[in-house]
Amino acid sequence: MKKTLSVILSSIFLLTGTRILAQEKWDLVRCVEYAIANNISVRQADVQARIFNLTYEQNKLSRYPNANFNTSTGTNFGRAVNPTTNLFENTTLLFQQYNLNVNALLFNWNSVKNGILSAQYNLAASKASVESAKNDIALSVATTYLQALLAKEQARIAQVQMQQTRARLVDTRKRVEAGSLPELNALELESQYAADSATYINAFTTSQQSLLTLKATLNLDAAQPFDITEPPVSMIPVEPIADLQPDVVYGLALQTQPKQKVNDLRIKAIDANIKSIRGQLYPSISAFGGLGTNFASSNLKITGTQFLGYQNTLGKVNVAGTDYFVQTPNVQVQQGKKNLGEMWTGWGNQLNQNFRQNVGIQISVPIFNGATVRTNYNRSKLDLVNAKLVKEQADMQLKNDIYQAYNAAVNALQRYNASKKTLEVSERASVLAQKRYEAGLLQTIELITNQNNLFRARIQNLADQYDYVFRMKVLEFYKGQGLKL
C-alpha cells in the first residue's frame, strides 16, 4: 500500500513540478494585446489599409496639374534632320533639347472628385477591416482563455478530491491497523485514491494542453514559459440578462460592429466610383502649355578658302547698250573636323534663338473606345448591387448570431441554476454521509459513491457557470462593450 501511494505521489510531482517555479502570469488584456500585435491576419489587414492609404493620397494629387520636364543630348551619324534648321544633313551632328510641358484638367464632370471620394471611403473601410480583424482575434482569445480557466479549475477540483480521498485513506488505514475497521475498507479507498489520482493527472494534462492552445492562438512560442491569471469565475462581471435583449443588442451591433461599418463604407465607395466612371463618358476640358528650345552643331568647320578664278555661268547684262558677262567667282572652301569643345560653340545663342512657347485649351470628346468606359460603368453598378446584397446577408447573419447567442445564454443560465441546486444537495448529502461513515453507519463503497457524486456535481456546476459567463460575454461583445474579465 505504501509503495502504491509512493508511485502515485511521484507521478503527480513529476507532472506538477514544473509549476513550482514562479513565473509571470498573463491576464486577458495582455493576451488580447499580444495577439493583436502578432496575429498574421491583423498584420495583413494593416498592410492592406496602408495600400489603400497610398491609393487615396495618389488620387488626391490627381487634382493638380501635370508637369513634365525632359532633356536629351546625343549625336546623329549619317543623314539626319538638323533640329535647328529642319533640313537633312549628311554629317555628324551634336544636338541637345529642352522641353517643359504642363497640363491641367479644368472640367470633367467631377470624375476626379468622386474618384478621390471613393478612395477615401475605401481607406476608411480598410481601417474598419483592421478593427474587425482585431475584434475577431480578441473574441477567439477570450474563448480560449475561458476554456483554459475552466480546465485549470477542473484540475484544482480534481486535486482537492484526490487530497480528500487520501486523507480518508490515511485515517482508515490507521483504523484498520487498530483493528476497528476491516481491511476491505482501506482497499476500497486505496482503489478510489488511485482513480482520483488518474482523474487529476488527466485534468492537469488537459489544463496544460489548453494553455498550449491559448499560446497557439496568441502566436506565442510553444517553448516559452506561460501561465494565466485565475480570476474567480464568480468575480467576473456579467450584465443582467434583461439588459441584453437580442433586439436591443442587434440595434447597437449595427452601429458598433466593424464588419457592418466595412459594408456600409464599401457601398459608399462603390457609389462614388460609379459617379467617377460616369464622368468619363462625357467630354473633358484641359489647359496645356509648354516651353522648349534646342541646340545643334555639325562636326565640320571652315579652315580656309582658295580663289580659282571666275566662271561665266550667269549670262550677260546689257548696260547702256553694251553687253557685259556676269561672272561668278570660283572659290573652293576647305573644311576640317571640329573638336568637342568647338562643337559646343554658340550653345547659348542657339538656345535663346530657338526658344519657343505654347499655350492652349484642349477638349477631349470620347466617341468610341471599345466600350471600355461604358463596360466599367455597368460593371460598377453591378458591384453596387452585389455590395448591398453582401451587407444584407451580413446583417441577417449578425441578427441570427445574436439571437442564437441570446438563446444559448438563457439556456446556459438555466443549466447553471439547475446544477447549482444539484451541487447544494450533493454537498449536504456529502456532509451527512461523512458523519455516518465516521459513526460506522455507512459502508466505504457508499461513501465513495457519494463522494463521486459530489465531484461530478462540482465539475458540472463549474462547466455550466463558465459556459454561462462565456455566452454572456459574447452578447456583451455584440453590444459593443468589448471583452473584460
C-alpha positions as CSV (number, residue, x, y, z in Angstrom):
1,M,0.0,0.0,0.0
2,K,2.8,2.4,0.9
3,K,4.5,1.5,-2.4
4,T,1.4,2.3,-4.3
5,L,1.0,5.7,-2.6
6,S,4.6,6.5,-3.3
7,V,4.2,5.7,-7.0
8,I,1.1,7.9,-7.3
9,L,2.7,10.8,-5.4
10,S,5.8,10.6,-7.5
11,S,3.8,10.7,-10.8
12,I,1.8,13.7,-9.6
13,F,5.0,15.5,-8.5
14,L,6.6,14.9,-11.9
15,L,3.6,16.4,-13.7
16,T,3.2,19.4,-11.5
17,G,6.8,20.1,-10.6
18,T,7.2,22.5,-13.5
19,R,4.6,24.8,-11.9
20,I,6.7,25.2,-8.7
21,L,8.9,27.8,-10.3
22,A,7.4,31.3,-10.1
23,Q,6.6,32.9,-13.5
24,E,4.7,35.9,-14.6
25,K,1.1,35.3,-15.3
26,W,-0.8,36.9,-18.2
27,D,-4.3,38.4,-17.8
28,L,-6.9,38.6,-20.6
29,V,-5.9,42.2,-21.5
30,R,-2.3,41.3,-22.0
31,C,-3.2,38.2,-24.0
32,V,-5.5,40.2,-26.4
33,E,-3.0,42.9,-26.8
34,Y,-0.2,40.5,-27.6
35,A,-2.4,38.5,-30.1
36,I,-3.5,41.7,-31.9
37,A,0.2,42.8,-32.2
38,N,1.4,39.4,-33.5
39,N,-1.6,37.9,-35.3
40,I,-0.9,37.4,-39.1
41,S,-4.4,38.3,-40.2
42,V,-4.4,41.6,-38.3
43,R,-1.0,42.5,-39.7
44,Q,-2.2,41.6,-43.2
45,A,-5.3,43.8,-42.8
46,D,-3.0,46.6,-41.6
47,V,-0.8,46.2,-44.7
48,Q,-4.0,46.4,-46.9
49,A,-5.0,49.6,-45.1
50,R,-1.6,51.1,-45.9
51,I,-2.0,50.2,-49.5
52,F,-5.4,51.9,-49.6
53,N,-3.9,55.0,-48.0
54,L,-1.3,55.2,-50.7
55,T,-4.1,55.0,-53.3
56,Y,-6.0,57.7,-51.5
57,E,-3.0,60.0,-51.4
58,Q,-2.3,59.4,-55.1
59,N,-5.9,60.2,-56.0
60,K,-5.8,63.5,-54.0
61,L,-2.7,64.6,-56.1
62,S,-4.6,63.9,-59.3
63,R,-6.4,67.2,-58.8
64,Y,-3.3,69.2,-59.5
65,P,-1.7,69.9,-63.0
66,N,0.8,67.5,-64.5
67,A,4.2,68.9,-65.2
68,N,7.0,67.1,-67.1
69,F,10.4,68.2,-68.0
70,N,12.8,66.4,-70.3
71,T,16.1,67.0,-71.9
72,S,18.3,64.9,-74.2
73,T,21.8,65.2,-75.6
74,G,23.2,63.0,-78.3
75,T,24.9,62.6,-81.7
76,N,23.4,61.8,-85.1
77,F,25.5,60.0,-87.7
78,G,24.8,60.0,-91.4
79,R,21.7,61.6,-93.0
80,A,19.5,63.2,-90.3
81,V,17.4,66.2,-89.7
82,N,19.1,69.2,-88.1
83,P,16.6,70.2,-85.4
84,T,17.5,73.9,-85.7
85,T,17.1,74.1,-89.5
86,N,14.7,71.2,-90.1
87,L,16.9,70.3,-93.1
88,F,18.5,66.9,-93.9
89,E,22.3,66.9,-93.4
90,N,24.7,64.1,-94.1
91,T,27.1,64.7,-91.3
92,T,27.8,64.0,-87.7
93,L,25.6,66.3,-85.6
94,L,25.7,67.1,-81.9
95,F,22.2,68.0,-80.6
96,Q,20.6,69.0,-77.3
97,Q,16.9,69.6,-76.5
98,Y,14.9,71.0,-73.5
99,N,11.1,70.7,-73.1
100,L,8.8,71.6,-70.2
101,N,5.1,70.7,-70.6
102,V,2.2,71.4,-68.3
103,N,-1.3,70.0,-68.5
104,A,-4.2,70.9,-66.2
105,L,-7.7,69.4,-66.1
106,L,-10.3,72.1,-65.9
107,F,-13.6,70.2,-66.1
108,N,-14.5,66.5,-66.2
109,W,-18.0,66.3,-64.6
110,N,-16.4,65.7,-61.1
111,S,-14.9,62.4,-62.2
112,V,-11.7,63.2,-60.3
113,K,-13.5,64.5,-57.2
114,N,-15.7,61.3,-57.0
115,G,-12.6,59.2,-57.6
116,I,-11.0,60.8,-54.5
117,L,-14.1,60.3,-52.5
118,S,-14.3,56.6,-53.5
119,A,-10.6,56.1,-52.4
120,Q,-11.4,57.9,-49.1
121,Y,-14.3,55.5,-48.4
122,N,-12.1,52.5,-49.3
123,L,-9.5,53.7,-46.9
124,A,-12.0,54.1,-44.1
125,A,-13.3,50.6,-45.0
126,S,-9.8,49.1,-44.8
127,K,-9.3,50.7,-41.4
128,A,-12.6,49.2,-40.2
129,S,-11.4,45.9,-41.5
130,V,-8.3,46.1,-39.3
131,E,-10.6,46.7,-36.3
132,S,-12.8,43.8,-37.4
133,A,-9.8,41.5,-37.5
134,K,-8.8,42.7,-34.1
135,N,-12.3,42.0,-32.8
136,D,-12.2,38.5,-34.2
137,I,-8.9,37.6,-32.7
138,A,-10.0,39.2,-29.3
139,L,-13.1,37.0,-29.2
140,S,-11.1,34.0,-30.2
141,V,-8.5,34.7,-27.4
142,A,-11.3,35.3,-24.9
143,T,-12.9,32.0,-25.8
144,T,-9.6,30.1,-25.5
145,Y,-8.7,32.0,-22.3
146,L,-12.0,31.0,-20.6
147,Q,-11.5,27.4,-21.7
148,A,-8.0,27.4,-20.1
149,L,-9.5,28.9,-16.9
150,L,-12.2,26.1,-16.8
151,A,-9.5,23.4,-17.4
152,K,-7.4,24.8,-14.5
153,E,-10.4,25.0,-12.2
154,Q,-11.4,21.4,-13.1
155,A,-7.8,20.3,-12.3
156,R,-8.0,22.1,-9.0
157,I,-11.3,20.4,-8.0
158,A,-9.8,17.1,-9.1
159,Q,-6.8,17.8,-6.9
160,V,-9.0,18.6,-3.9
161,Q,-11.0,15.4,-4.5
162,M,-7.8,13.4,-4.6
163,Q,-6.4,15.0,-1.4
164,Q,-9.7,14.4,0.5
165,T,-9.6,10.7,-0.6
166,R,-6.0,10.4,0.5
167,A,-6.9,11.9,3.9
168,R,-9.7,9.4,4.4
169,L,-7.4,6.6,3.3
170,V,-4.8,7.6,5.8
171,D,-7.4,7.7,8.6
172,T,-9.0,4.5,7.5
173,R,-5.6,2.7,7.3
174,K,-4.9,3.7,10.9
175,R,-8.3,2.3,12.0
176,V,-7.6,-0.9,10.1
177,E,-4.3,-1.3,11.8
178,A,-6.0,-0.6,15.2
179,G,-8.5,-3.4,14.3
180,S,-11.6,-1.2,14.4
181,L,-12.2,-1.5,10.6
182,P,-11.8,-4.4,8.2
183,E,-9.0,-4.4,5.5
184,L,-11.6,-4.1,2.8
185,N,-12.4,-0.5,3.7
186,A,-8.8,0.5,3.2
187,L,-8.5,-1.4,-0.1
188,E,-11.7,0.3,-1.4
189,L,-10.3,3.8,-0.5
190,E,-6.9,2.9,-1.9
191,S,-8.6,2.0,-5.2
192,Q,-10.6,5.2,-5.2
193,Y,-7.4,7.2,-4.4
194,A,-5.8,5.7,-7.5
195,A,-8.8,6.5,-9.6
196,D,-8.9,10.1,-8.2
197,S,-5.2,10.5,-8.9
198,A,-5.7,9.4,-12.5
199,T,-8.6,11.8,-12.8
200,Y,-6.4,14.6,-11.5
201,I,-3.5,13.7,-13.8
202,N,-5.9,13.8,-16.8
203,A,-7.3,17.1,-15.7
204,F,-3.9,18.6,-15.2
205,T,-2.8,17.4,-18.6
206,T,-5.9,18.9,-20.1
207,S,-5.2,22.2,-18.4
208,Q,-1.7,22.2,-19.8
209,Q,-3.0,21.4,-23.3
210,S,-5.4,24.3,-23.0
211,L,-2.5,26.6,-22.2
212,L,-0.7,25.4,-25.3
213,T,-3.9,26.0,-27.4
214,L,-4.0,29.6,-26.0
215,K,-0.3,30.1,-26.8
216,A,-1.0,29.0,-30.4
217,T,-3.9,31.4,-30.6
218,L,-1.6,34.2,-29.4
219,N,1.1,33.1,-31.9
220,L,3.4,32.6,-28.9
221,D,6.4,30.3,-29.0
222,A,5.3,26.9,-27.6
223,A,8.5,26.6,-25.6
224,Q,8.1,29.9,-23.8
225,P,7.0,29.6,-20.2
226,F,3.5,30.8,-19.9
227,D,0.6,30.9,-17.4
228,I,-2.5,32.9,-16.9
229,T,-4.1,34.7,-14.0
230,E,-7.1,32.9,-12.4
231,P,-9.8,35.4,-11.5
232,P,-12.6,33.7,-9.6
233,V,-15.4,33.0,-12.0
234,S,-17.9,34.4,-9.5
235,M,-16.0,37.7,-9.6
236,I,-16.2,38.1,-13.4
237,P,-18.6,41.0,-14.1
238,V,-21.6,39.9,-16.1
239,E,-24.5,42.2,-17.2
240,P,-28.0,41.1,-16.3
241,I,-29.7,39.1,-19.0
242,A,-32.5,41.6,-19.1
243,D,-30.1,44.3,-20.3
244,L,-29.0,42.1,-23.3
245,Q,-32.3,41.6,-25.1
246,P,-31.5,40.5,-28.7
247,D,-33.4,43.3,-30.5
248,V,-31.6,45.9,-28.4
249,V,-28.2,44.2,-28.9
250,Y,-28.8,43.9,-32.6
251,G,-29.6,47.6,-33.0
252,L,-26.4,48.5,-31.2
253,A,-24.3,46.0,-33.1
254,L,-25.4,47.5,-36.4
255,Q,-23.8,50.8,-35.2
256,T,-20.7,49.4,-33.4
257,Q,-19.5,46.2,-35.2
258,P,-16.6,46.9,-37.6
259,K,-17.9,44.4,-40.1
260,Q,-21.1,46.3,-40.5
261,K,-19.1,49.6,-40.9
262,V,-17.0,47.9,-43.6
263,N,-20.0,47.0,-45.6
264,D,-21.5,50.5,-45.3
265,L,-18.3,52.2,-46.3
266,R,-17.7,49.9,-49.3
267,I,-21.2,50.7,-50.6
268,K,-20.4,54.4,-50.4
269,A,-17.0,53.8,-52.1
270,I,-18.7,51.9,-55.0
271,D,-21.4,54.6,-55.3
272,A,-18.7,57.3,-55.6
273,N,-16.8,55.2,-58.1
274,I,-19.9,54.9,-60.3
275,K,-20.1,58.7,-60.4
276,S,-16.4,58.9,-61.2
277,I,-16.7,56.5,-64.1
278,R,-19.9,58.1,-65.4
279,G,-18.0,61.4,-65.7
280,Q,-15.5,59.7,-68.1
281,L,-18.4,59.2,-70.5
282,Y,-18.7,63.0,-71.2
283,P,-16.2,65.5,-72.8
284,S,-13.5,66.9,-70.6
285,I,-11.7,70.3,-70.9
286,S,-8.0,70.7,-70.2
287,A,-5.5,73.6,-70.4
288,F,-1.9,73.0,-71.6
289,G,1.3,74.9,-72.0
290,G,4.9,74.3,-72.8
291,L,8.4,75.7,-73.2
292,G,11.1,74.3,-75.3
293,T,14.4,75.0,-77.1
294,N,17.2,73.1,-78.8
295,F,20.8,73.3,-80.0
296,A,22.6,71.6,-82.9
297,S,26.1,71.7,-84.2
298,S,27.8,70.0,-87.1
299,N,31.3,68.5,-86.6
300,L,32.6,70.3,-89.7
301,K,34.3,73.7,-89.8
302,I,35.8,76.0,-92.5
303,T,39.6,76.0,-92.3
304,G,40.3,78.2,-95.4
305,T,39.4,79.2,-99.0
306,Q,41.2,79.1,-102.4
307,F,40.3,81.5,-105.3
308,L,40.2,79.7,-108.6
309,G,39.1,82.5,-110.9
310,Y,35.7,83.4,-112.4
311,Q,33.1,81.5,-114.3
312,N,30.8,82.9,-117.0
313,T,27.8,81.0,-115.9
314,L,25.2,83.7,-115.3
315,G,24.8,85.1,-118.9
316,K,25.1,88.7,-120.0
317,V,23.9,92.0,-118.7
318,N,23.3,95.0,-121.1
319,V,24.4,98.2,-119.6
320,A,23.9,101.4,-121.7
321,G,23.9,99.3,-124.9
322,T,26.9,97.3,-124.0
323,D,26.8,93.6,-123.0
324,Y,28.8,92.6,-120.0
325,F,29.3,89.0,-118.9
326,V,28.2,88.2,-115.3
327,Q,31.0,86.2,-113.8
328,T,30.9,84.0,-110.7
329,P,33.9,83.7,-108.5
330,N,35.0,80.2,-108.2
331,V,36.1,79.7,-104.5
332,Q,36.9,76.3,-103.0
333,V,36.0,76.0,-99.3
334,Q,38.3,73.9,-97.2
335,Q,36.8,72.1,-94.2
336,G,38.0,70.3,-91.2
337,K,36.8,68.4,-88.2
338,K,35.8,70.3,-85.0
339,N,37.0,69.1,-81.7
340,L,34.4,68.5,-78.9
341,G,34.9,72.0,-77.4
342,E,34.4,73.6,-80.8
343,M,31.2,71.7,-81.4
344,W,29.6,73.4,-78.3
345,T,30.4,76.9,-79.7
346,G,27.2,79.1,-79.9
347,W,25.3,77.0,-77.4
348,G,23.8,79.9,-75.5
349,N,22.8,81.9,-78.6
350,Q,21.1,78.9,-80.2
351,L,19.1,78.1,-77.1
352,N,18.0,81.8,-77.0
353,Q,17.1,82.0,-80.7
354,N,15.3,78.6,-80.7
355,F,13.3,79.3,-77.5
356,R,9.5,78.6,-78.1
357,Q,6.3,78.6,-76.0
358,N,2.8,77.2,-76.4
359,V,-0.4,77.5,-74.5
360,G,-4.0,76.4,-75.3
361,I,-7.2,74.7,-74.4
362,Q,-7.9,71.1,-75.3
363,I,-11.4,69.5,-75.4
364,S,-11.5,65.7,-75.4
365,V,-14.7,64.0,-76.6
366,P,-15.0,60.2,-76.1
367,I,-16.6,58.8,-79.2
368,F,-15.6,55.2,-79.4
369,N,-13.0,53.3,-77.3
370,G,-14.2,49.7,-77.5
371,A,-16.9,50.4,-74.9
372,T,-14.3,50.2,-72.2
373,V,-15.6,53.0,-70.1
374,R,-19.3,52.0,-70.6
375,T,-18.5,48.4,-69.6
376,N,-16.7,49.7,-66.5
377,Y,-19.6,51.8,-65.7
378,N,-22.1,49.0,-66.0
379,R,-19.8,46.6,-64.0
380,S,-19.5,49.2,-61.2
381,K,-23.3,49.4,-61.0
382,L,-23.5,45.6,-60.6
383,D,-20.7,45.8,-58.0
384,L,-23.0,48.2,-56.0
385,V,-25.9,45.7,-56.2
386,N,-23.6,42.9,-55.0
387,A,-22.2,45.0,-52.2
388,K,-25.8,45.8,-51.0
389,L,-26.6,42.0,-51.1
390,V,-23.4,41.3,-49.1
391,K,-24.5,43.9,-46.5
392,E,-28.0,42.4,-46.3
393,Q,-26.6,38.9,-45.8
394,A,-24.1,40.1,-43.2
395,D,-26.8,41.9,-41.3
396,M,-29.1,38.9,-41.4
397,Q,-26.2,36.7,-40.2
398,L,-25.4,39.1,-37.4
399,K,-29.0,39.1,-36.3
400,N,-29.2,35.4,-36.4
401,D,-25.9,35.1,-34.4
402,I,-27.2,37.5,-31.7
403,Y,-30.5,35.7,-31.3
404,Q,-28.7,32.3,-31.1
405,A,-26.2,33.8,-28.6
406,Y,-29.1,35.1,-26.5
407,N,-30.9,31.7,-26.5
408,A,-27.7,30.0,-25.7
409,A,-27.2,32.4,-22.8
410,V,-30.7,31.8,-21.4
411,N,-30.2,28.0,-21.7
412,A,-26.8,28.3,-20.0
413,L,-28.3,30.3,-17.2
414,Q,-31.0,27.7,-16.6
415,R,-28.4,24.9,-16.7
416,Y,-26.2,26.8,-14.3
417,N,-29.1,27.4,-11.8
418,A,-30.1,23.7,-12.0
419,S,-26.5,22.4,-11.5
420,K,-26.1,24.9,-8.6
421,K,-29.0,23.4,-6.8
422,T,-27.7,19.9,-7.5
423,L,-24.4,20.9,-6.1
424,E,-26.0,22.3,-2.9
425,V,-27.9,19.0,-2.4
426,S,-24.7,17.0,-3.1
427,E,-22.7,19.0,-0.6
428,R,-25.4,18.4,2.1
429,A,-25.5,14.7,1.3
430,S,-21.7,14.5,1.4
431,V,-21.6,16.1,4.9
432,L,-24.2,13.6,6.2
433,A,-22.5,10.7,4.5
434,Q,-19.2,11.6,6.1
435,K,-20.8,11.8,9.5
436,R,-22.5,8.4,9.1
437,Y,-19.2,6.9,7.8
438,E,-17.3,8.2,10.9
439,A,-20.0,6.7,13.1
440,G,-19.7,3.4,11.3
441,L,-23.2,3.5,9.9
442,L,-22.1,3.7,6.2
443,Q,-20.1,1.4,4.1
444,T,-16.9,2.6,2.4
445,I,-18.3,2.0,-1.1
446,E,-21.3,4.0,-0.3
447,L,-19.1,6.9,0.9
448,I,-17.1,6.7,-2.3
449,T,-20.2,6.7,-4.4
450,N,-21.4,9.8,-2.5
451,Q,-18.0,11.4,-2.9
452,N,-18.0,10.8,-6.7
453,N,-21.5,12.3,-7.0
454,L,-20.3,15.4,-5.3
455,F,-17.2,15.6,-7.6
456,R,-19.4,15.3,-10.7
457,A,-21.7,17.9,-9.3
458,R,-18.9,20.3,-8.8
459,I,-17.4,19.7,-12.2
460,Q,-20.8,20.1,-13.9
461,N,-21.6,23.3,-12.0
462,L,-18.3,24.8,-12.8
463,A,-18.6,23.9,-16.5
464,D,-22.2,25.4,-16.6
465,Q,-21.0,28.5,-14.8
466,Y,-18.2,29.1,-17.3
467,D,-20.5,28.4,-20.2
468,Y,-22.9,30.9,-18.9
469,V,-20.2,33.6,-18.4
470,F,-18.9,32.9,-21.9
471,R,-22.4,33.2,-23.5
472,M,-23.0,36.5,-21.7
473,K,-19.6,37.8,-22.8
474,V,-20.5,37.1,-26.4
475,L,-23.6,39.2,-26.0
476,E,-21.7,42.0,-24.4
477,F,-19.2,41.8,-27.3
478,Y,-22.0,42.2,-29.8
479,K,-23.3,45.1,-27.8
480,G,-20.0,46.9,-28.3
481,Q,-18.8,46.7,-24.7
482,G,-15.6,44.8,-25.5
483,L,-14.2,41.9,-23.6
484,K,-13.4,42.1,-19.9
485,L,-13.0,39.5,-17.1
